[in-house]
Amino acid sequence: MRPNLVWRPTPRTTPRPSDGAGHTPPAAAPGGRRFRPEVQGLRALAVLLVLVYHLDPRLLPGGYVGVDVFFVISGFLITSLLYREATGKGRVALGRFYVRRVRRLLPAATVVLVATGAASLVLLPLPRLADTAWQLVASAAYVENLYLADQAVDYLSAEAPPSPVQHFWSLSVEEQFYVVWPLLFAVWALARRRPRAGTGFLVVVLGALFTASLAASVLLAVEGTAAAYFLPTTRAWELAAGGLLAVGLARGGPPSWLKLPLGWLGLAAIAASAVFYDAGTAFPGWAAALPVLGAVAVIAAEDSPGRPAASALLSTAPARFVGDVSYSLYLWHWPLIILTLAVTGRERLGVLDVVLVAALSLLLAWGTKAWVEDPVRDRGLVPDGRRALVVALAGLLVVSAVAAAGLVRVERSGSVVFDPAVHTGPAAIDRPVPSSGELMYPTPLDAAEDLPAVYDDGCQASQDDTTPDTSCVYGVEDADRTVAVVGDSHGAQWIPALEELALERGWRLVVFTKSACAFTDTLTTRGEAQPYEECRTWNRAVVDELIDLRPDMAITSSSVMADPADAVSSGDAQNMMAEGMSRLWDRVGAAGVDVVMIRDTPRTREDVLECLTANTDDLSRCDRSEEEALELDDPQERAVRMIDGHADLIDLSDRFCVAGTCPAVVGNVVVYRDSHHMTGTYSRMLSADLGERLDAVLD
């Protein structure tokens, strides 16, 4: 993980509940009722939770659970339709099912994607256009969740700003569910002709799928796997919960005396998760069970007898209206938020922004429902499978064309050729002459990919690796002097400079760096505060390798942002990190290896590359004060004092900051590729300074 107008929805003679994505299937719900108004109201609650959370997470820190409520509703309504068809007709018409999905889902989604893509071409900073373009295509193909899952496990994408179509991940999960689920019922419809393949058999199969998916969700959430949030395998159990409920209600609902408390308990469970969960909650996993069970309880309560009933609250006209436009409201609100933030340059919406975005979202949702969704559905504009396929492919092609326009714009933005007379880098740190926005190297578009060679070579260990690779060697292969590089990505960022020194001085450079793994024996955290056991195992194995290798020198640097798993305060965290570092370096230093720590580099703005793109006329707007850039103490400094003679520390902060300011561009060279890593170019140009500091501490 994020109105003062009166709306007049298009009137219907026979209102009907919507399917999992906010649309209305024609068939009745279990029990024979043509309309479940409380389900519409539940959908309204779900979309409002998500809307408030995205507008300002501080208002409802767990509002993201609205998506889980949507999943349950989707599973319930789609399974209700499939179950009735399988039992009533003895078969499932797959073609008709998919035609209905195309007719009800694609028109509105395509309109929003095309409009968002066109607006992004004009409003988004250039560095964000390429990723947005690819996400547009992924969203149109309903694989956005897989795209985001891949980004989530990619350490280099950790700081990527959200795209205006990122919310299509949940729709992608539902569409993937819609591909598999009908096939299951089609097979069951054929198999149920046998005595042992009745409803009980179906429940066992659905229950097995539910259990397997829930187990995967819990396991990956406990492990802190970032991709778990987006994967269909970790979300299928939520849809299956609605499916099992549909089959159960078709066989008979709960007793009447239980319905009233069941409805209110369900609403209370959803509300509690929305209020008490936050970004630090391990999710989905067990935590998702609360909103999922809450949604199941509300639907199971049906039209509860007695007053006041939760169903009565959810069946009010305003709730039904919001539920009716919930699909389009979900589609529109997120692009409006992201594009507003891009235009204003703020990290969070202001009060007026919140009101305007909410009102515009509701207006566009109503318009899309009235002029896109309803006409396509009610006028039979997609009557058969052939027309549905044409509509689906046309939508994908149109969105792809808009995305291609974004990629072309990025490609035509041009690049700058490196010129040592113009791009002087750190040599110009003390000069009063400002850098030129037109001459920046690398360009802000290229800077994010200006990485050390270890990433392309597979020599930057991933977060899951625990065994060091001794084959990652740079510099001079058969050199007499060996230098080891150890640490996290903040150690790896010095490799371009060290590689220059290695070639110049005849060193053999052996690399042992691992993403997000500070070189300490202290147990640190990974992802959402999950223990990073792989890091500690890796570091201990690296020490063993260093003792066996006995390099002439070992150089390390680690991020000041690494956190111990058991720290209770910032001061405690610093001491714990330093003590863990000293334990490892004591062993290495005792083996006769010269140990050198490089103080962590200053941190810059999170949107530094976007800022440079928008401020070519005055790059100083993207600078950061030295006080802010170096506000965090570096535990490596404490560790050096603890080791007492077994290690040295060098500090190159003066090559990043001068006169109280840390510029984003020095000597026309872009310093940072994100908020806390320097570009490979700037690192390479620091080789002479790094060599001088190394000589000074080792003499």
MARMARVO-997896 format. One record per residue (C-alpha): residue number from 1; residue in three letters; x, y, z. Coordinates in pm, whole numbers. Layout:
num, residuo, c1, c2, c3
NUM, ALA, X, Y, Z
...
***
This chain:
num, residuo, c1, c2, c3
1, MET, 0, 0, 0
2, ARG, -306, 538, 1
3, PRO, -1862, 1475, -236
4, ASN, -2080, 1772, -226
5, LEU, -2275, 1696, -540
6, VAL, -2598, 1505, -586
7, TRP, -2579, 1216, -829
8, ARG, -2869, 1075, -1027
9, PRO, -2793, 715, -1129
10, THR, -2952, 575, -1439
11, PRO, -3283, 421, -1325
12, ARG, -3347, 49, -1360
13, THR, -3675, -131, -1351
14, THR, -3513, -439, -1196
15, PRO, -3204, -366, -989
16, ARG, -2961, -656, -968
17, PRO, -2646, -738, -769
18, SER, -2311, -694, -935
19, ASP, -2055, -962, -998
20, GLY, -1703, -970, -857
21, ALA, -1587, -664, -1043
22, GLY, -1885, -443, -983
23, HIS, -2120, -564, -1256
24, THR, -2459, -725, -1248
25, PRO, -2510, -1091, -1336
26, PRO, -2859, -1173, -1450
27, ALA, -2911, -1487, -1248
28, ALA, -3056, -1500, -900
29, ALA, -2856, -1553, -584
30, PRO, -2886, -1875, -385
31, GLY, -3217, -1892, -213
32, GLY, -3407, -1762, -514
33, ARG, -3391, -1387, -448
34, ARG, -3332, -1182, -762
35, PHE, -3156, -903, -575
36, ARG, -2926, -890, -275
37, PRO, -2918, -519, -181
38, GLU, -2701, -587, 123
39, VAL, -2433, -729, -108
40, GLN, -2440, -405, -305
41, GLY, -2402, -221, 24
42, LEU, -2113, -445, 122
43, ARG, -1948, -361, -208
44, ALA, -1998, 8, -129
45, LEU, -1828, -41, 207
46, ALA, -1537, -220, 41
47, VAL, -1474, 49, -220
48, LEU, -1506, 330, 35
49, LEU, -1249, 162, 260
50, VAL, -1005, 147, -30
51, LEU, -1087, 502, -140
52, VAL, -1028, 655, 204
53, TYR, -709, 453, 252
54, HIS, -567, 568, -80
55, LEU, -668, 930, -27
56, ASP, -488, 941, 307
57, PRO, -365, 621, 481
58, ARG, -359, 805, 813
59, LEU, -738, 821, 810
60, LEU, -783, 446, 775
61, PRO, -447, 263, 796
62, GLY, -599, -78, 719
63, GLY, -842, 34, 452
64, TYR, -667, -189, 200
65, VAL, -876, -479, 338
66, GLY, -1158, -351, 119
67, VAL, -993, -546, -163
68, ASP, -1027, -866, 40
69, VAL, -1396, -797, 86
70, PHE, -1425, -755, -292
71, PHE, -1258, -1092, -341
72, VAL, -1512, -1266, -118
73, ILE, -1803, -1100, -299
74, SER, -1655, -1200, -636
75, GLY, -1612, -1561, -530
76, PHE, -1964, -1573, -389
77, LEU, -2148, -1428, -688
78, ILE, -1950, -1604, -959
79, THR, -1979, -1938, -781
80, SER, -2352, -1882, -730
81, LEU, -2394, -1837, -1104
82, LEU, -2179, -2137, -1196
83, TYR, -2336, -2364, -933
84, ARG, -2690, -2286, -1048
85, GLU, -2595, -2347, -1409
86, ALA, -2417, -2674, -1334
87, THR, -2701, -2811, -1120
88, GLY, -2988, -2667, -1322
89, LYS, -2868, -2741, -1676
90, GLY, -2617, -3017, -1612
91, ARG, -2340, -2823, -1783
92, VAL, -2158, -2488, -1781
93, ALA, -2159, -2282, -2098
94, LEU, -1803, -2157, -2087
95, GLY, -1839, -1945, -2399
96, ARG, -2135, -1754, -2259
97, PHE, -1957, -1708, -1928
98, TYR, -1653, -1548, -2087
99, VAL, -1865, -1334, -2319
100, ARG, -2041, -1192, -2012
101, ARG, -1706, -1118, -1848
102, VAL, -1584, -933, -2156
103, ARG, -1909, -741, -2192
104, ARG, -1918, -629, -1831
105, LEU, -1553, -573, -1746
106, LEU, -1355, -463, -2049
107, PRO, -1537, -152, -2174
108, ALA, -1497, 52, -1853
109, ALA, -1147, -80, -1789
110, THR, -1035, 9, -2141
111, VAL, -1178, 361, -2116
112, VAL, -994, 421, -1787
113, LEU, -667, 273, -1914
114, VAL, -670, 478, -2234
115, ALA, -760, 799, -2051
116, THR, -499, 734, -1783
117, GLY, -232, 655, -2039
118, ALA, -305, 971, -2235
119, ALA, -299, 1184, -1919
120, SER, 26, 1020, -1809
121, LEU, 193, 1125, -2135
122, VAL, 127, 1485, -2040
123, LEU, 141, 1489, -1661
124, LEU, 390, 1226, -1543
125, PRO, 763, 1299, -1513
126, LEU, 961, 1141, -1794
127, PRO, 1149, 891, -1570
128, ARG, 816, 729, -1478
129, LEU, 674, 695, -1828
130, ALA, 846, 373, -1934
131, ASP, 735, 177, -1628
132, THR, 385, 322, -1655
133, ALA, 368, 220, -2021
134, TRP, 454, -141, -1941
135, GLN, 206, -144, -1655
136, LEU, -66, -17, -1888
137, VAL, -9, -319, -2111
138, ALA, 9, -555, -1812
139, SER, -317, -413, -1680
140, ALA, -493, -446, -2015
141, ALA, -377, -808, -2034
142, TYR, -482, -864, -1670
143, VAL, -138, -969, -1552
144, GLU, -62, -651, -1356
145, ASN, -44, -851, -1032
146, LEU, 233, -1069, -1178
147, TYR, 420, -761, -1300
148, LEU, 404, -606, -953
149, ALA, 498, -936, -788
150, ASP, 812, -940, -1002
151, GLN, 889, -581, -905
152, ALA, 827, -657, -539
153, VAL, 1105, -916, -530
154, ASP, 1337, -699, -738
155, TYR, 1550, -505, -489
156, LEU, 1636, -247, -753
157, SER, 1266, -162, -792
158, ALA, 1207, -113, -420
159, GLU, 1182, 263, -454
160, ALA, 987, 271, -779
161, PRO, 697, 517, -736
162, PRO, 348, 374, -785
163, SER, 206, 390, -1134
164, PRO, -143, 530, -1199
165, VAL, -266, 182, -1297
166, GLN, -110, -17, -1015
167, HIS, -454, -85, -865
168, PHE, -534, -314, -1159
169, TRP, -348, -585, -970
170, SER, -665, -687, -784
171, LEU, -868, -697, -1105
172, SER, -597, -916, -1256
173, VAL, -628, -1159, -966
174, GLU, -1003, -1178, -1023
175, GLU, -967, -1232, -1397
176, GLN, -719, -1513, -1339
177, PHE, -973, -1663, -1100
178, TYR, -1241, -1631, -1368
179, VAL, -1024, -1829, -1609
180, VAL, -980, -2127, -1378
181, TRP, -1299, -2139, -1170
182, PRO, -1551, -2197, -1452
183, LEU, -1339, -2482, -1586
184, LEU, -1361, -2649, -1247
185, PHE, -1740, -2626, -1249
186, ALA, -1761, -2737, -1611
187, VAL, -1572, -3055, -1521
188, TRP, -1783, -3107, -1210
189, ALA, -2104, -3063, -1407
190, LEU, -2000, -3360, -1620
191, ALA, -1867, -3565, -1329
192, ARG, -2173, -3514, -1106
193, ARG, -2364, -3765, -1316
194, ARG, -2177, -4024, -1115
195, PRO, -2313, -4101, -768
196, ARG, -1995, -4009, -582
197, ALA, -1941, -3675, -754
198, GLY, -2222, -3476, -596
199, THR, -2212, -3150, -405
200, GLY, -2014, -3309, -125
201, PHE, -1738, -3395, -369
202, LEU, -1741, -3036, -498
203, VAL, -1709, -2899, -146
204, VAL, -1410, -3125, -83
205, VAL, -1238, -3001, -401
206, LEU, -1311, -2636, -324
207, GLY, -1201, -2688, 34
208, ALA, -872, -2839, -79
209, LEU, -803, -2542, -305
210, PHE, -899, -2306, -23
211, THR, -664, -2483, 220
212, ALA, -370, -2498, -19
213, SER, -398, -2129, -107
214, LEU, -440, -2025, 257
215, ALA, -132, -2228, 353
216, ALA, 71, -2058, 78
217, SER, -56, -1719, 190
218, VAL, 34, -1778, 554
219, LEU, 375, -1926, 474
220, LEU, 482, -1645, 242
221, ALA, 345, -1377, 474
222, VAL, 542, -1521, 767
223, GLU, 855, -1528, 554
224, GLY, 798, -1165, 456
225, THR, 792, -1245, 84
226, ALA, 693, -916, -78
227, ALA, 536, -1081, -382
228, ALA, 283, -1263, -162
229, TYR, 54, -960, -168
230, PHE, -4, -988, -543
231, LEU, 9, -1357, -628
232, PRO, -308, -1540, -731
233, THR, -193, -1844, -532
234, THR, -196, -1643, -208
235, ARG, -528, -1474, -282
236, ALA, -733, -1759, -430
237, TRP, -849, -1874, -85
238, GLU, -1031, -1544, -34
239, LEU, -1230, -1594, -353
240, ALA, -1274, -1962, -265
241, ALA, -1419, -1858, 72
242, GLY, -1695, -1677, -113
243, GLY, -1735, -1978, -340
244, LEU, -1775, -2220, -50
245, LEU, -2029, -1983, 105
246, ALA, -2229, -1980, -220
247, VAL, -2245, -2360, -229
248, GLY, -2335, -2370, 140
249, LEU, -2617, -2115, 108
250, ALA, -2755, -2302, -192
251, ARG, -2798, -2599, 40
252, GLY, -2951, -2389, 320
253, GLY, -2854, -2077, 516
254, PRO, -2782, -2028, 888
255, PRO, -3070, -2041, 1137
256, SER, -3279, -1726, 1162
257, TRP, -3176, -1652, 1520
258, LEU, -2810, -1638, 1414
259, LYS, -2847, -1401, 1121
260, LEU, -2885, -1076, 1313
261, PRO, -2568, -1111, 1527
262, LEU, -2382, -1266, 1233
263, GLY, -2435, -956, 1019
264, TRP, -2316, -713, 1285
265, LEU, -2020, -930, 1381
266, GLY, -1920, -939, 1016
267, LEU, -1928, -561, 984
268, ALA, -1737, -528, 1311
269, ALA, -1465, -763, 1186
270, ILE, -1422, -564, 863
271, ALA, -1419, -233, 1051
272, ALA, -1169, -359, 1310
273, SER, -924, -474, 1044
274, ALA, -958, -142, 858
275, VAL, -888, 56, 1174
276, PHE, -625, -154, 1350
277, TYR, -425, -298, 1059
278, ASP, -158, -85, 895
279, ALA, 134, -103, 652
280, GLY, 333, -309, 903
281, THR, 76, -589, 923
282, ALA, 201, -913, 767
283, PHE, -49, -949, 486
284, PRO, -237, -1136, 349
285, GLY, -165, -1447, 563
286, TRP, -365, -1502, 880
287, ALA, -437, -1130, 908
288, ALA, -657, -1143, 598
289, ALA, -883, -1398, 768
290, LEU, -1053, -1126, 975
291, PRO, -1193, -917, 686
292, VAL, -1258, -1231, 480
293, LEU, -1460, -1395, 757
294, GLY, -1632, -1063, 817
295, ALA, -1745, -1047, 455
296, VAL, -1856, -1411, 466
297, ALA, -2060, -1341, 780
298, VAL, -2234, -1037, 630
299, ILE, -2332, -1226, 315
300, ALA, -2439, -1534, 512
301, ALA, -2664, -1318, 734
302, GLU, -2868, -1229, 425
303, ASP, -3177, -1017, 495
304, SER, -3166, -1065, 872
305, PRO, -3498, -1077, 1055
306, GLY, -3540, -827, 1336
307, ARG, -3416, -472, 1369
308, PRO, -3176, -313, 1355
309, ALA, -3006, -547, 1107
310, ALA, -2674, -493, 931
311, SER, -2849, -577, 605
312, ALA, -3085, -283, 656
313, LEU, -2791, -44, 685
314, LEU, -2626, -191, 377
315, SER, -2952, -179, 179
316, THR, -3007, 197, 204
317, ALA, -3029, 392, -121
318, PRO, -2690, 570, -82
319, ALA, -2514, 240, -9
320, ARG, -2679, 75, -307
321, PHE, -2582, 364, -533
322, VAL, -2217, 353, -430
323, GLY, -2221, -23, -470
324, ASP, -2369, 16, -816
325, VAL, -2084, 243, -931
326, SER, -1817, 69, -721
327, TYR, -1637, -91, -1017
328, SER, -1589, 238, -1200
329, LEU, -1515, 419, -875
330, TYR, -1237, 172, -806
331, LEU, -1103, 215, -1159
332, TRP, -1093, 596, -1154
333, HIS, -986, 695, -803
334, TRP, -626, 571, -809
335, PRO, -518, 734, -1139
336, LEU, -665, 1063, -1016
337, ILE, -466, 1040, -693
338, ILE, -135, 958, -861
339, LEU, -171, 1218, -1135
340, THR, -270, 1484, -882
341, LEU, 40, 1410, -676
342, ALA, 252, 1426, -990
343, VAL, 111, 1765, -1088
344, THR, 135, 1920, -743
345, GLY, 474, 1769, -664
346, ARG, 358, 1671, -315
347, GLU, 400, 1338, -140
348, ARG, 52, 1348, 12
349, LEU, -282, 1497, -88
350, GLY, -396, 1810, 93
351, VAL, -744, 1847, 240
352, LEU, -876, 2027, -67
353, ASP, -711, 1770, -294
354, VAL, -884, 1489, -106
355, VAL, -1225, 1649, -150
356, LEU, -1173, 1727, -518
357, VAL, -1030, 1385, -606
358, ALA, -1310, 1206, -419
359, ALA, -1576, 1416, -592
360, LEU, -1423, 1376, -937
361, SER, -1382, 1001, -883
362, LEU, -1750, 967, -801
363, LEU, -1853, 1184, -1095
364, LEU, -1644, 984, -1343
365, ALA, -1767, 658, -1190
366, TRP, -2130, 761, -1238
367, GLY, -2064, 878, -1593
368, THR, -1878, 560, -1684
369, LYS, -2154, 346, -1538
370, ALA, -2426, 537, -1722
371, TRP, -2254, 583, -2058
372, VAL, -2018, 287, -2090
373, GLU, -2106, -7, -1864
374, ASP, -2485, -2, -1892
375, PRO, -2514, 57, -2268
376, VAL, -2267, -219, -2353
377, ARG, -2436, -463, -2118
378, ASP, -2802, -381, -2179
379, ARG, -2796, -324, -2556
380, GLY, -2625, -649, -2645
381, LEU, -2326, -485, -2813
382, VAL, -2115, -797, -2747
383, PRO, -2360, -1077, -2836
384, ASP, -2128, -1372, -2898
385, GLY, -1783, -1514, -2849
386, ARG, -1644, -1386, -3178
387, ARG, -1750, -1028, -3100
388, ALA, -1618, -1064, -2745
389, LEU, -1279, -1174, -2875
390, VAL, -1269, -878, -3114
391, VAL, -1358, -637, -2831
392, ALA, -1094, -787, -2603
393, LEU, -820, -770, -2866
394, ALA, -924, -420, -2973
395, GLY, -907, -297, -2616
396, LEU, -563, -447, -2569
397, LEU, -439, -295, -2895
398, VAL, -570, 53, -2815
399, VAL, -412, 49, -2469
400, SER, -89, -88, -2617
401, ALA, -86, 196, -2870
402, VAL, -110, 454, -2592
403, ALA, 163, 273, -2401
404, ALA, 380, 267, -2713
405, ALA, 341, 643, -2743
406, GLY, 485, 675, -2395
407, LEU, 779, 452, -2480
408, VAL, 844, 650, -2799
409, ARG, 846, 972, -2600
410, VAL, 1099, 822, -2361
411, GLU, 1313, 696, -2650
412, ARG, 1309, 1036, -2821
413, SER, 1410, 1220, -2508
414, GLY, 1770, 1165, -2617
415, SER, 2090, 1108, -2422
416, VAL, 2413, 1291, -2350
417, VAL, 2758, 1168, -2458
418, PHE, 3014, 1163, -2179
419, ASP, 3278, 1435, -2221
420, PRO, 3556, 1447, -1960
421, ALA, 3600, 1819, -2024
422, VAL, 3235, 1885, -1939
423, HIS, 3151, 1602, -1701
424, THR, 3410, 1658, -1432
425, GLY, 3214, 1502, -1149
426, PRO, 3353, 1517, -793
427, ALA, 3651, 1725, -910
428, ALA, 3405, 2015, -939
429, ILE, 3252, 1980, -592
430, ASP, 3423, 2296, -466
431, ARG, 3359, 2506, -776
432, PRO, 3096, 2781, -765
433, VAL, 2992, 2721, -1129
434, PRO, 2649, 2548, -1131
435, SER, 2590, 2237, -1340
436, SER, 2381, 2253, -1656
437, GLY, 2050, 2069, -1681
438, GLU, 2101, 2012, -2053
439, LEU, 2441, 1848, -2003
440, MET, 2363, 1606, -1720
441, TYR, 2530, 1267, -1749
442, PRO, 2380, 1020, -1721
443, THR, 2042, 1169, -1802
444, PRO, 1780, 1127, -1528
445, LEU, 1620, 862, -1749
446, ASP, 1943, 664, -1770
447, ALA, 2063, 725, -1416
448, ALA, 1835, 465, -1260
449, GLU, 2005, 198, -1472
450, ASP, 2361, 325, -1412
451, LEU, 2452, 29, -1193
452, PRO, 2769, -152, -1092
453, ALA, 2855, -446, -1318
454, VAL, 2783, -695, -1037
455, TYR, 2408, -668, -1103
456, ASP, 2429, -770, -1467
457, ASP, 2692, -1032, -1386
458, GLY, 2478, -1200, -1120
459, CYS, 2736, -1120, -854
460, GLN, 2507, -916, -630
461, ALA, 2353, -1185, -411
462, SER, 1976, -1180, -377
463, GLN, 1798, -1160, -44
464, ASP, 1740, -1536, -46
465, ASP, 2103, -1635, -104
466, THR, 2298, -1773, 191
467, THR, 2612, -1914, 26
468, PRO, 2879, -1674, -108
469, ASP, 2995, -1717, -467
470, THR, 3376, -1712, -481
471, SER, 3381, -1681, -861
472, CYS, 3286, -1311, -868
473, VAL, 3627, -1165, -944
474, TYR, 3714, -833, -1110
475, GLY, 4031, -639, -1181
476, VAL, 4344, -841, -1256
477, GLU, 4277, -1214, -1232
478, ASP, 4634, -1330, -1151
479, ALA, 4733, -1028, -938
480, ASP, 4964, -1058, -638
481, ARG, 4737, -842, -422
482, THR, 4376, -944, -342
483, VAL, 4108, -707, -217
484, ALA, 3766, -828, -99
485, VAL, 3450, -618, -111
486, VAL, 3183, -694, 147
487, GLY, 2849, -544, 248
488, ASP, 2505, -465, 115
489, SER, 2415, -261, -194
490, HIS, 2591, 35, -31
491, GLY, 2908, -168, -45
492, ALA, 2835, -273, -403
493, GLN, 2795, 89, -513
494, TRP, 3170, 140, -454
495, ILE, 3268, -140, -693
496, PRO, 3299, 86, -1003
497, ALA, 3552, 301, -812
498, LEU, 3731, -4, -672
499, GLU, 3740, -171, -1013
500, GLU, 3917, 136, -1153
501, LEU, 4169, 114, -869
502, ALA, 4208, -260, -919
503, LEU, 4299, -217, -1286
504, GLU, 4528, 75, -1209
505, ARG, 4711, -89, -917
506, GLY, 4702, -452, -1025
507, TRP, 4454, -583, -769
508, ARG, 4238, -892, -780
509, LEU, 3894, -778, -662
510, VAL, 3671, -1047, -504
511, VAL, 3309, -945, -440
512, PHE, 3085, -1069, -155
513, THR, 2792, -826, -155
514, LYS, 2427, -905, -88
515, SER, 2116, -692, -129
516, ALA, 1979, -529, 188
517, CYS, 2234, -720, 399
518, ALA, 2446, -493, 617
519, PHE, 2769, -665, 722
520, THR, 2687, -738, 1083
521, ASP, 2633, -1043, 1301
522, THR, 2321, -881, 1445
523, LEU, 1992, -1024, 1321
524, THR, 1841, -752, 1100
525, THR, 1499, -716, 940
526, ARG, 1376, -776, 590
527, GLY, 1067, -640, 422
528, GLU, 788, -561, 668
529, ALA, 1004, -603, 980
530, GLN, 1051, -977, 917
531, PRO, 1370, -1136, 1062
532, TYR, 1639, -1155, 793
533, GLU, 1799, -1486, 890
534, GLU, 1944, -1529, 540
535, CYS, 2156, -1217, 594
536, ARG, 2315, -1335, 917
537, THR, 2381, -1679, 770
538, TRP, 2540, -1515, 465
539, ASN, 2761, -1283, 671
540, ARG, 2896, -1564, 886
541, ALA, 2972, -1766, 571
542, VAL, 3150, -1462, 420
543, VAL, 3374, -1435, 728
544, ASP, 3471, -1800, 685
545, GLU, 3551, -1734, 319
546, LEU, 3762, -1430, 408
547, ILE, 3959, -1624, 667
548, ASP, 4028, -1898, 410
549, LEU, 4103, -1648, 132
550, ARG, 4314, -1415, 352
551, PRO, 4294, -1114, 117
552, ASP, 4539, -829, 167
553, MET, 4250, -596, 236
554, ALA, 3875, -621, 295
555, ILE, 3660, -316, 222
556, THR, 3304, -280, 342
557, SER, 3021, -34, 350
558, SER, 2663, -80, 471
559, SER, 2346, 126, 477
560, VAL, 2268, 324, 790
561, MET, 1903, 226, 737
562, ALA, 1951, -138, 837
563, ASP, 1751, -221, 1151
564, PRO, 1810, -491, 1414
565, ALA, 1516, -723, 1459
566, ASP, 1512, -681, 1839
567, ALA, 1590, -311, 1878
568, VAL, 1366, -110, 2112
569, SER, 1507, 237, 2037
570, SER, 1723, 409, 1775
571, GLY, 2018, 431, 2016
572, ASP, 1982, 65, 2101
573, ALA, 1971, -16, 1729
574, GLN, 2298, 168, 1662
575, ASN, 2477, -16, 1942
576, MET, 2340, -355, 1836
577, MET, 2446, -301, 1476
578, ALA, 2792, -182, 1577
579, GLU, 2846, -473, 1814
580, GLY, 2747, -719, 1542
581, MET, 2986, -552, 1297
582, SER, 3272, -558, 1547
583, ARG, 3225, -931, 1612
584, LEU, 3263, -1012, 1243
585, TRP, 3551, -774, 1174
586, ASP, 3739, -884, 1484
587, ARG, 3759, -1232, 1336
588, VAL, 3866, -1104, 994
589, GLY, 4122, -861, 1137
590, ALA, 4264, -1128, 1367
591, ALA, 4341, -1333, 1055
592, GLY, 4582, -1061, 941
593, VAL, 4349, -888, 694
594, ASP, 4344, -508, 671
595, VAL, 3982, -405, 727
596, VAL, 3854, -72, 592
597, MET, 3502, 61, 636
598, ILE, 3362, 335, 413
599, ARG, 3113, 562, 583
600, ASP, 2770, 541, 423
601, THR, 2698, 799, 155
602, PRO, 2463, 1094, 218
603, ARG, 2096, 1040, 132
604, THR, 1914, 1262, -116
605, ARG, 1550, 1322, -208
606, GLU, 1331, 1021, -286
607, ASP, 1219, 1180, -613
608, VAL, 1562, 1305, -710
609, LEU, 1550, 1192, -1075
610, GLU, 1201, 1328, -1127
611, CYS, 1310, 1653, -966
612, LEU, 1607, 1683, -1202
613, THR, 1381, 1621, -1501
614, ALA, 1142, 1894, -1392
615, ASN, 1407, 2150, -1292
616, THR, 1666, 2159, -1568
617, ASP, 1665, 2538, -1542
618, ASP, 1770, 2528, -1175
619, LEU, 1916, 2200, -1053
620, SER, 1978, 2344, -708
621, ARG, 1608, 2288, -634
622, CYS, 1694, 1919, -608
623, ASP, 1976, 1964, -354
624, ARG, 1947, 1854, 6
625, SER, 2101, 2011, 314
626, GLU, 2398, 1830, 462
627, GLU, 2221, 1815, 797
628, GLU, 1932, 1621, 645
629, ALA, 2148, 1408, 417
630, LEU, 2368, 1290, 706
631, GLU, 2116, 1302, 988
632, LEU, 2153, 930, 1067
633, ASP, 2455, 809, 1262
634, ASP, 2660, 536, 1098
635, PRO, 2710, 231, 1325
636, GLN, 3029, 154, 1131
637, GLU, 3194, 446, 1312
638, ARG, 3111, 287, 1647
639, ALA, 3223, -52, 1524
640, VAL, 3569, 80, 1433
641, ARG, 3615, 212, 1786
642, MET, 3501, -121, 1932
643, ILE, 3743, -323, 1719
644, ASP, 4037, -124, 1859
645, GLY, 4298, -134, 1585
646, HIS, 4163, -412, 1365
647, ALA, 3987, -173, 1124
648, ASP, 3998, 178, 979
649, LEU, 3724, 412, 862
650, ILE, 3733, 648, 568
651, ASP, 3478, 920, 505
652, LEU, 3417, 1064, 158
653, SER, 3115, 1276, 254
654, ASP, 3309, 1585, 146
655, ARG, 3294, 1455, -211
656, PHE, 2913, 1466, -191
657, CYS, 2848, 1773, 18
658, VAL, 3004, 2119, 33
659, ALA, 2918, 2434, 228
660, GLY, 2628, 2261, 404
661, THR, 2464, 2140, 82
662, CYS, 2459, 1802, -92
663, PRO, 2387, 1865, -463
664, ALA, 2215, 1609, -684
665, VAL, 2444, 1697, -975
666, VAL, 2817, 1771, -942
667, GLY, 3027, 1879, -1238
668, ASN, 2736, 1790, -1470
669, VAL, 2741, 1432, -1339
670, VAL, 2425, 1299, -1174
671, VAL, 2530, 1181, -829
672, TYR, 2239, 955, -735
673, ARG, 2037, 686, -912
674, ASP, 1781, 682, -630
675, SER, 1751, 833, -283
676, HIS, 2049, 648, -134
677, HIS, 2264, 492, -408
678, MET, 2510, 683, -622
679, THR, 2532, 628, -995
680, GLY, 2800, 399, -1130
681, THR, 2947, 698, -1314
682, TYR, 2992, 909, -1001
683, SER, 3136, 610, -816
684, ARG, 3387, 549, -1095
685, MET, 3494, 913, -1086
686, LEU, 3564, 885, -713
687, SER, 3834, 623, -766
688, ALA, 4123, 868, -722
689, ASP, 3974, 1012, -402
690, LEU, 3905, 665, -269
691, GLY, 4260, 556, -349
692, GLU, 4408, 854, -164
693, ARG, 4196, 787, 147
694, LEU, 4288, 418, 144
695, ASP, 4657, 503, 121
696, ALA, 4623, 750, 408
697, VAL, 4470, 500, 654
698, LEU, 4690, 205, 555
699, ASP, 5027, 384, 561
***
